[in-house]
Amino acid sequence: VLREFIFDSTKNDSGRTRDNRTRKGKEDQALWENLMKTLPPRTERTWAALEQGLIKYNKVLKGRQEDIDETNELLRTNEELKMLLRQYLESKNNDAFQLPPTHHIECVINK
């Protein structure tokens, strides 16, 4: 990204002459080539392996976050359902039934 920025800035610099831009471009290219040679190949492989490991770890963490979000949503839904069931069972209208819902629940529990 930085390399693209440097090359783009040399292209868009209209105040410089063509020779200055060419010289600047060659200097930039030489700089990047020298920077590429500063790390030995073993270190580059180590950093690449570390990057791959961190990418996998990031995927695991994102999966955990999705699981946590899903669990929280299920907990909220469960609380809502408990509240609705409590309202249903405590309703005054249940007394009007020949067999109220609480009677049926008591029969099932006693079996």
C-alpha positions, -999 to 999 in steps of 0.1 A, spaced: 0 0 0 28 24 9 46 15 -23 15 23 -43 11 56 -25 47 66 -33 44 56 -69 11 74 -73 25 106 -57 54 106 -82 29 103 -110 6 131 -99 33 156 -90 30 180 -119 54 206 -105 85 184 -111 102 179 -143 103 145 -160 139 139 -151 132 146 -114 103 122 -114 123 95 -131 152 99 -107 127 99 -77 111 67 -91 144 50 -94 154 60 -59 121 47 -45 125 15 -64 161 11 -50 148 19 -15 121 -8 -17 146 -34 -31 170 -27 -2 141 -29 23 131 -63 9 167 -76 15 169 -64 51 150 -95 65 165 -129 60 141 -155 44 138 -174 76 124 -143 94 100 -137 65 88 -173 68 84 -169 105 63 -137 101 42 -153 74 35 -183 96 26 -160 125 3 -141 102 -15 -173 91 -18 -183 127 -33 -150 137 -57 -151 108 -70 -185 120 -72 -173 156 -92 -143 145 -116 -166 127 -120 -186 160 -126 -154 180 -152 -143 155 -169 -176 157 -170 -174 195 -185 -139 193 -212 -152 170 -219 -180 195 -220 -156 224 -244 -133 204 -267 -163 196 -266 -174 232 -276 -140 245 -304 -139 220 -317 -173 232 -315 -161 268 -336 -130 260 -361 -152 241 -362 -176 270 -370 -149 295 -398 -135 272 -413 -170 270 -411 -175 307 -429 -142 312 -456 -151 288 -461 -185 304 -463 -170 338 -489 -145 326 -509 -173 309 -509 -195 340 -517 -166 364 -545 -153 342 -580 -148 358 -596 -163 327 -582 -197 336 -608 -200 364 -636 -200 338 -624 -232 322 -637 -266 332 -601 -279 333 -577 -249 338 -542 -252 324 -527 -254 358 -548 -286 365 -534 -302 334 -498 -293 344 -504 -307 379 -517 -340 365 -486 -344 342 -462 -336 371 -479 -361 394 -475 -390 370 
